[in-house]
C-alpha cells in the first residue's frame, strides 16, 4: 500500500519526464497548419480516404483544427500495482502537435510535443518531480496518443511516404492491412532502426492499431484505439479508450502498460 501511495505521488508530478528541450512560456503548436483537404481538387490515396471516412468524413477533417478531450489515465507497473491521474489533451492534427496538461495538488503541469517526432517542451509549477512510473519512453507516450487520434491526417503529411501491404494480416482474429510509415530520407543503404506501422481494418478502414519498433533501443510498443465516436468539442471521431502494450520484436502483445479512458 505504501509503495502504491508513493507511486501515486510520483505520478502526480510526472511532467518533467518530458523535459527534453527545456522549459518555455508559450505553446509553439498551432491549431492551423497545412491542411490539403482545404483544396477541393486534392486527391488522396485510397487508404487515407478510407481512414478519413471511417472517422467523420472529409468535411469533418477539413474543419478539424483543434481537438479537445479529457481522460483518466491508468499506468500499470510490472509488479501488478497501478497509478491513476487525469489529463487534458489538446490535439492539433494539421500541425502534428499535442499539449497534455493536468491540474495536480503540486501545481498545474503542462507538457507539449510539437511536430510529432520533434521537440518536447515542459511547463511545471510543481516543486517535486519524477519520471514516469512505468518502463515506457515518455516520447512514445505522447506520440502514441497523437498518432492514434490523428492517423488520417498523418497519411497526408508530405514529410513521409507510406507503403501499404497488398496482403492483409490476421491479428487477434481480425484482418488488417499494414501501412508502414517511411521517412523520405531513408535509402536502401541505410539500415532500418525504427519502424512505425499503422494497421487498417479491412472491414471498417479504421486505423485502430499502431506499432512502434525501435530496434536500436529494443523498445516495441502497440497503441490501440477502441469504440470510436464523435467528440463533442471536435468534428471528427476519436477512440473512447486508448491502450499501450509492450510487444516483442514481432509485434506480439505482451504487457499492458497504459490505459486512457476519454470522457466529455
C-alpha positions in Angstrom: 0.0 0.0 0.0 2.8 2.4 0.9 4.5 1.6 -2.5 1.3 2.4 -4.3 0.9 5.7 -2.5 4.5 6.6 -3.3 3.9 5.8 -6.9 0.8 7.9 -6.9 2.7 10.9 -5.6 5.3 10.3 -8.2 2.7 10.2 -11.0 1.1 13.4 -9.9 4.3 15.3 -10.9 5.4 13.2 -13.9 5.6 16.2 -16.3 9.3 16.7 -16.0 9.8 13.3 -17.6 9.1 15.2 -20.8 11.9 17.7 -20.4 14.0 17.3 -23.4 14.1 20.8 -24.9 13.8 22.7 -21.6 11.0 25.0 -20.3 9.3 27.8 -22.2 6.4 30.1 -21.5 4.2 29.6 -24.6 3.0 26.7 -26.6 4.5 26.5 -30.1 1.9 24.2 -31.5 -0.6 25.9 -33.7 -4.2 25.0 -34.4 -3.7 26.0 -38.0 -1.4 24.0 -40.2 -1.1 22.8 -43.8 -4.4 21.1 -44.5 -4.5 19.6 -48.0 -8.2 18.8 -47.6 -9.0 22.5 -47.9 -8.2 22.1 -51.6 -11.3 20.6 -53.2 -9.2 19.1 -56.0 -6.9 17.3 -53.7 -6.8 13.5 -54.4 -5.6 11.2 -51.6 -4.6 7.5 -51.5 -7.4 5.0 -51.0 -6.2 4.0 -47.5 -6.2 7.7 -46.4 -9.6 8.3 -47.9 -10.9 5.2 -46.1 -9.5 6.2 -42.8 -11.0 9.7 -43.1 -14.4 8.4 -44.0 -14.3 5.9 -41.1 -13.8 8.8 -38.6 -16.2 11.5 -39.6 -15.6 12.2 -43.3 -13.7 14.7 -45.4 -15.7 17.7 -44.4 -15.2 17.0 -40.7 -11.4 16.6 -41.0 -11.2 19.8 -43.1 -12.6 21.6 -40.1 -10.5 19.7 -37.5 -8.0 22.3 -36.5 -8.1 21.5 -32.8 -9.5 18.6 -30.8 -10.0 18.7 -27.1 -10.7 15.8 -24.8 -10.2 14.8 -21.1 -9.1 11.4 -19.9 -8.4 9.2 -16.8 -5.0 7.6 -17.2 -4.0 4.3 -15.6 -0.3 3.3 -15.6 0.3 -0.4 -14.9 3.6 -1.2 -13.3 5.5 -4.5 -13.7 4.8 -5.6 -10.1 1.0 -5.5 -10.7 0.3 -2.2 -9.0 -1.1 0.8 -10.8 -1.4 4.6 -10.7 -4.2 6.9 -11.7 -4.3 10.5 -12.8 -6.5 12.8 -15.0 -5.2 14.7 -18.0 -6.5 17.2 -20.6 -5.5 16.9 -24.2 -5.4 19.5 -26.9 -4.6 17.8 -30.3 -3.7 19.7 -33.5 -4.0 17.3 -36.4 -2.6 19.5 -39.1 0.4 20.9 -37.2 1.1 17.4 -35.8 1.2 18.6 -32.2 -0.3 17.8 -28.8 -0.5 19.5 -25.5 -1.1 17.4 -22.4 -2.0 19.1 -19.1 -3.0 18.2 -15.6 -4.1 20.2 -12.5 -2.4 18.4 -9.6 -2.1 19.4 -5.9 1.6 20.4 -6.5 0.6 22.7 -9.4 -0.5 22.9 -13.0 1.6 20.7 -15.2 1.8 21.1 -19.0 4.0 19.2 -21.4 4.0 19.5 -25.2 5.1 17.7 -28.3 5.4 19.7 -31.5 5.8 18.2 -34.9 5.1 14.6 -33.9 8.6 13.1 -33.6 10.1 16.5 -33.0 10.7 18.6 -29.8 9.4 18.3 -26.3 8.9 21.3 -24.0 7.6 21.4 -20.5 5.9 23.9 -18.1 5.5 22.8 -14.5 4.6 24.6 -11.2 5.3 21.5 -9.1 8.3 21.6 -6.8 8.8 17.8 -6.7 9.4 15.9 -9.9 9.9 12.3 -11.0 9.8 10.2 -14.2 7.0 8.0 -15.5 6.2 5.2 -13.0 6.5 2.6 -15.8 9.2 1.4 -18.1 7.9 3.4 -21.1 9.6 6.1 -23.1 7.9 9.4 -22.4 8.4 10.4 -26.0 6.5 7.3 -27.2 3.7 8.0 -24.7 2.9 11.4 -26.2 3.5 10.2 -29.8 1.2 7.2 -29.3 -1.7 9.5 -28.2 -1.1 11.9 -31.0 -0.8 9.3 -33.8 -3.7 7.1 -32.8 -6.0 10.1 -32.7 -4.8 11.8 -35.9 -3.9 8.8 -38.1 -5.9 10.0 -41.1 -4.1 13.4 -41.1 -0.7 11.7 -40.8 -1.3 9.9 -44.1 -1.4 13.3 -45.8 1.9 14.5 -44.2 4.2 15.2 -47.2 7.3 14.7 -45.0 6.7 11.0 -45.1 5.7 8.3 -47.5 3.6 5.3 -46.7 3.7 1.7 -48.0 0.5 -0.3 -47.8 0.9 -4.1 -47.9 -1.2 -5.7 -50.7 -2.0 -8.6 -48.4 -3.9 -8.3 -45.1 -2.6 -9.8 -41.9 -4.7 -11.6 -39.2 -4.2 -10.1 -35.7 -6.2 -11.4 -32.8 -8.9 -12.8 -35.1 -9.3 -9.6 -37.2 -7.8 -8.7 -40.6 -5.7 -5.6 -41.1 -3.7 -4.1 -43.9 -0.3 -3.0 -42.6 0.7 0.5 -43.7 4.3 1.4 -42.9 5.5 4.9 -42.4 8.8 5.6 -44.2 10.8 8.8 -43.8 11.6 10.5 -47.1 15.3 10.5 -46.1 15.5 6.7 -45.8 17.5 4.9 -48.5 18.2 1.3 -49.3 21.7 1.6 -48.0 20.6 2.9 -44.5 19.6 0.1 -42.1 16.1 0.4 -40.6 16.5 1.2 -36.9 13.0 2.5 -36.2 9.6 1.5 -37.7 6.1 2.7 -37.4 3.3 0.6 -38.8 -0.4 1.6 -39.0 -2.9 -1.2 -39.1 -6.1 -0.5 -41.1 -9.1 -2.7 -40.5 -10.1 -4.5 -43.7 -13.8 -4.2 -42.6 -14.1 -0.6 -41.3 -11.0 1.1 -42.7 -10.3 2.3 -39.2 -6.7 2.8 -38.1 -7.1 1.4 -34.6 -3.6 -0.1 -34.1 -0.1 1.4 -34.4 3.1 -0.5 -33.8 6.3 1.3 -32.8 9.5 -0.7 -33.2 12.7 0.9 -32.0 15.3 -1.8 -32.9 18.2 0.2 -31.6 16.7 0.7 -28.1 14.8 -2.6 -28.2 11.6 -0.8 -27.4 8.5 -2.3 -29.0 5.0 -0.9 -28.4 1.5 -1.3 -29.7 -1.0 1.5 -29.4 -4.7 0.5 -29.7 -7.9 2.6 -30.0 -11.4 1.3 -29.1 -15.0 2.4 -29.6 -14.6 5.3 -31.9 -17.2 8.1 -31.5 -17.8 11.8 -32.3 -16.2 14.2 -29.9 -18.5 16.9 -28.6 -15.7 19.5 -28.8 -14.4 18.4 -32.2 -15.9 17.4 -35.6 -14.1 14.0 -36.0 -14.4 10.6 -34.4 -11.8 9.6 -31.7 -11.4 6.4 -29.7 -13.2 6.3 -26.4 -10.3 4.3 -25.0 -6.5 4.0 -25.8 -4.3 1.3 -24.6 -0.5 1.0 -24.9 1.1 -2.5 -24.8 4.6 -3.8 -24.7 5.3 -6.2 -27.5 8.1 -8.5 -28.7 10.2 -7.8 -31.8 7.5 -9.4 -34.0 4.7 -7.3 -32.6 3.0 -9.9 -30.4 1.2 -8.2 -27.5 2.7 -8.7 -24.0 2.2 -6.5 -21.0 -0.4 -3.7 -20.9 1.3 -0.6 -19.8 -1.2 2.3 -20.1 -5.0 2.7 -20.4 -6.6 6.1 -21.1 -10.4 6.4 -20.8 -11.6 9.6 -22.5 -14.7 11.4 -21.3 -16.6 14.5 -22.3 
